Amino acid sequence: KPEWMILTTLPVLPPDLRPMVQLDGGRFATSDLNDLYRRVINRNNRLSRLIELQAPEIIIRNEKRMLQESVDALIDNGRRGRAVAGSHNHKLKSLSDLLRGKQGRFRQNLLGKRVDYSGRSVIIAGPELKLHQCGLPRRMALELFKPFVMHRLVLKGYAHNIRSAKRLAERNRSEVWEILGEVVKDRPVLLNRAPTLHRLGIQAFEPVLIEGSAIRVHPLVCTAFNADFDGDQMAVHVPLSRIAVLEARKLMLSTFNMLAPSSGEPIVTPSLDMVLGCYYMTSIDENAHGIGKRFSNFDDAILAHEVGAVSLRAQIYARNDSGELLNTTVGRIIFNNVLPTNLPYVNEEVERNKLKEITGNCFRLLGNEETAVVLDDIKDLGFRNSSRSGVSIAINDVKVSPKKSEIVGEAEESVIQLEEQYMDGLITEDERYNATVRIWTDANDKLTQVIAEDLPNYGGIYMMANSGAKGNIAQIRQMAGMRGLMSNPRGRIIDRPIKSNFREGLTVLEYFISTHGARKGLADTALRTADSGYLTRRLIDVAQEVIITVEDCGVGRGITVEDYHDDTLKDLFYDRIKYRYTASPVANPETGEIIIEADQALQEEDIDILKKQGVSVVEVRSPLSCQAEKGLCKMCYGLSLANLQPIMIGDAVGIIAAQSIGEPGTQLTMRTFHTGGVAGADITSGLPRVEELFEARSPRGAAVLSEISGKAEIIETPEGRTARIINSEELVDEYPLEGYKPLVKKGSTVIIGTPIAASKDSDDDSVIHARNSGTVGKEGATITITWTDEEQREYAIPAASDLELTNGDEVEAGQAITSGPKNPQQILEIQGRES
């Protein structure tokens, strides 16, 4: 019944949850709830006294309103009207505030608890560790494993009872350290770095006891934790029960987490110094000594290098194990020695992407544990050689190209001409602004090309950028070219570029222009992290019930994925079908022979076959078309990207998906500044656009879509622009003339309802009328009327939008008429489910 919604009795929280503490001045510190409850009680008592005294209606009504307000404030302060404030004007915390948010009861006390057997410390690099190890400070380990150490001390007879064992442990005697070493051998620990954005933010390692107070972390797992060594901290946890230890060792050990669960790409690839070292040893030095020497096998070449007869990077000839003569370097031979024998010989400069490719191939051929060994060897090689290379950078490495002044001069002249045209009233302010931005963008691109050609003369900088260890052409452009156009805080491009670079130094004005972007970048970063965390939590809330429940739902169909033959999206087609099951057999487009059967998982080698045969349409099973009653089936989901094996029943794929979207969300910028192009048009991109798509709300500045196919006609009026889409189709009606004589001539025009033939029989006055207006034709004993069926729609074009088509263009249904993000609901209405 409706009246049940009214509270007649108010439940009161137990006193332990709203404590009152006596301070030393005889005053009391109390929970805000007590104040709120006191207000309710006072007003309630006053109201009952007023009713007893039969006070005037207006006073009673006012008192009832105040009672209602005090109950509202107790339940959720500030939701209705002004928030009730206590002393010092701070808002009192109501019952809702105690539950709400990060500091509330749920997230602080119920979901996040402080745990025993855990510690935290600063992390430092541990290059000497194996991939599955971490360095744990002795004192910390003793505290973490204390119960196990005490138990062993009693077992081995060093102590008679737990109390004396505890005393022993606190005195740091030598036998304690010995036993600690034994305990640590069979117990992995969990390392966690906040914020834990995806499941690789917590991994298990075998601890190695070290001196000092900092935790040592293997350099290759930093990418997964998103950690660096500038003062980051990590937390250590100890799994206690036998099952927890087993789970940590079999599922969470870093060796079993080499691929990102979001993409199936290797996440433990060498980076920074390691890349530089590998690149240095596999590159060629034109001036090295020993160039052109010949060796009968690889071992001789290495020996010659060790005795100093040939340089590491000199081009030499050596025979491989199968007797083939290779033009290679000693560095490449050493590098290939650490790779597994069943991988082909790598005879090229090894940069970052090549290392990633090698890691992926190793993983597919050898599995986790052997890949870990290979990676550790590559890591050692990389560090050793980057130290030996002595690669460094000096300010003189950055050379400003003499062509710079010429390119900037040309651009300045063009801009002066534009200014003159603007002053003469030939062009508008907007046209001048857009053209200026375009001129400077072009100048910047030209300069970047000049720098790219000069890059090999840049010494250490070139080596770092080219190997992918650090830096890229955009940063070198700012050092040696010009900094280019900057955005103001609103995201509009300032049409006065920074013409200097860091090598020449900036003028005061240029320095101030560039602080705009820098400051906004920092402010955005702070705000962005919170937004992205909130998006991840909402995604997880929606997706947490999606788990793998059955082997196969038996749907027998999927979604069709097409290759649009667009160079920018070239690999996207293969990425979309990789590691999924086929829904129908895949055939060669030319011969029609079946290459891959239905219900087969598309592995890397299958994708290579499809590329060779030029297949551009594949029907794959997809979660979108899965018919499982709850959750998803294994076939529609595809392979698990974390290990490229079939997914297990019971896997929480919804949470993996939510984390895979949320984790890069933190890296997405709030709004990307498109330098050049449409400056000033409000393009929603990055995180806000992702949110729009997930919440299925109509986007800001959405594109206008055409509902029908036809020809476009743009009409400009003082009120604004209108796009008219006309779909005309020519149809023919036929009228047989048996027993009738025609009343119209061929080529004449008739309107609907015109008599076109009358009966030949004089007694019969029946007549045939035209069903549509059109042109008359005659074919034998039949009259035809040709008419056009026309459908047209008109769309008002918003003033801020740019048109995507011109007069006379052919338009497909669902095509965008203006620029901007498309609304998914409109696409569904116009083009149907498949789109």
Phi, psi and omega in degrees: 000151182301324186292348178292342181286348182268130178280124175256333174236140184255120178291145182245135181294142178301147186301330182298331184270355174226069192291165177227126185239138178274128178271171186289344179275009184082357177273170181243139170258131186227158177289146180302330183300325181299319178299316183294318178297320182299320179298316181299314184296315181301313184291323180297314180297318181298320182297315182294327179292320180296322180293320177300319183280001181052054179291164179300151184307319187294325180290317181296319181296320179296319182293322178296319179299318181293324178296315179301317181297321182290326177291318177303316182296324180294319184282313178209097186289131177090356180286319178243124177071200183279147179288142178283127182254148177265208178291159182057020171059028176262148185290130182289141181277119182269182180302318181296321181296331180291333183266336195277146165078187188294326181269003184284176183301318185294302188282331183277313190257330186265317182271327181245115178242153172280137184242151173287170177054050176213157178205168175218151179202169177291148179255147173229165183286143176235075186293343182274355183282158169276165186301329185266012184246158169220151180269127183243125179302139184305311185298323180292316181299319181299317181293318183293319186260016186310311182301320182291322179295315181298320180299316180292323179300319179291316181302318185275359175083011176287337181221152184273326180217176185299325184294316180290330177296321180295318179297318179302313183299324182285340182273357178057045179285160186297324181295334179295315181296322180299313182292323178301319178301321179291318183298317186295331185304319187252021178228111176286160173241158177259134174251139181223135174242126177278146356281135179277096187272333176214178192291345178280003176282351173230120178223159181261144178222156172272124185284144172241127184286133181227163175279169178090188185238004183254147177280137177260134183239140178295133185301331186283342182269001182298324182301317183295320180278349189056042184258153166220176189254044178257028179112011176297151175243155175227154178256144179246136176232149180250120173289131188263305188288163182300319183292321180297319180297317181297317182296316179299320185285324186268333186245325191257354180300140187301334179297332182266007181235056184271342182250145177288127181295348182275331188228344184080006177276150177297136180251352180258041182277146178301148181218175175046241187303321184297318179296316183299317180298313181295322180294316182300313186286339181259001179272170185250133176254118184294334187256011184288157179271151181092014181295138173084001179291155182241141181228147184282337175206174184294322184298320179299319181298316181295318180299314179301322179293320184294327179271003174086015181277338182218143184280158182300325189249018179277142178286124180228174174244132178214147178272139177273185186299332181268012173084007183274136181275122182247141172269106189214194175229161179298322179303317180293323179297315180297318180298316182291338179296332181274347181278153178298150186295333182276007171265144180295156180295127181269106183247061179204173176292130182263107177252188190303313183293326179295320179297322180295318180297316180299317179301314180299315180297317178303314183298316182292325183279320193246344183083183191298303196292319180290325177299321180300320180295315179300315182297320179298321179293317179298320179300313181297316178302313183300310181297316184298314185284331178289329176292316184291329186295331183062030178295126175217170179235144178234161183296334181285348175295331183275111182250127178277125184292137178297340181287349187299312185297325180296313182296315181295320180300314179302314182297318182297320179299314180300320182293322179297318178301317180299315180303317181296316179299322181292316181296327179281358178079018180279330179232159181274168179303317181297317180297318179299315183297310182297320181294319179300313180300319181295318181300314183290325178296317179298318181299317180297318179297318179300315182297320179299321179296318179300316181295319181300324178290325181280347193310319182302343179274005187268013174057232185299325181297317180298317183299316182293318183289317186290328182279346183084013181287315181199142174082164178208179186298328182296322181285322179294327178299320181289335180278324189243342183258250171220153184291332173086200187281141178244160177257149173275173187303336180277358178093001178275140183284132177280127189277012171251107185282167173270113187274343181276173172231176184292335180291319180279331183097150183263151171282168183301316181298316181297321180299318181291323178299320185283342179291334177312299186296320184296317184291318180296323178303315182292318181297317180300318183301316182296318183286326188294320186302318182295315181301316185293321178297322181292320178298316180301317182296321179292320180298316182296322180301321181285319194264358190292343181270355181278104176231164180282119185248329184226164178293306186210128181277349176071030184287327174074000175220174181207215176246148180268125179253129182245150173267120185275004180052041177252124187300328181290335182251022191307306186278349183300321181301312182289326177295327183287333183258347183298140178065018173254166176269144178284143180269332178219160182300146179258128183246156174293128185297335182268309186269338180082003179282147185280125182266315184230131181287167174290160178058036176245138179285132181275103178271178180306317183291328177294321180298320178300319179298314181299320180299315183297320185277354178071034179286131182236001176223125179225137175261118182242153174292143184216147176304335182294331183250014183288137183254014180298143186296312176236142177066212183231167174256162185299322185290319182288332181284318183098201182277155175286127184284345183285334179218007178059025175253164175303142183291151181270151175292135181097355178291136182276075186290334179298316181291321178300317181296316181298318180292325182292334177273321184289326186294310177288343178304325179293331180277344182289141177280155179303309178213131180276135177273114177274105178289129185082191180061218184272098175271135177098336175287138186276094181261118178278124178217184178066215188301314182302323180293321178300317180298317180304316183295317183289327183273357178053037174265161182286131188289159175290135178061042184295151177289145174277125181254145178278134182273343181230162173272151179164199182257140183268145176222123182260126182245124179252124178232167178303331182285339182148187182259146177229139174253127178248127178253121183247124177247105181246141183227135182267124181239157181233127173261141179245139179232106179293144187256017182299120179077008179235152174247139185291147178248357183234155180266156177296135177091351180279161181256134179238157174252166184303135178090355179292134175292128182247343177205146179237157182294143179286335183285123185294332180285336186264121182257026181286145184228147173263128179257151178288129181280338180218158176281139180175197183255138184275140174225169181221128177230103181060234183265033181226136173265137175243146172237119180266125182221158180251134176262121185240133175235133178221148178231147177241139180232127176283132181266121178300145186300327185278349186272152176261139179286142180259359182217167180238174180305133175087359179290146173277133184241137174268153175299134179091356180283148180282132177270325178241166179283161178129171180289145180274147178272118184303328182293323179293320180301318180298315182298316189276314190255354177087182190295319187300324183295000000 
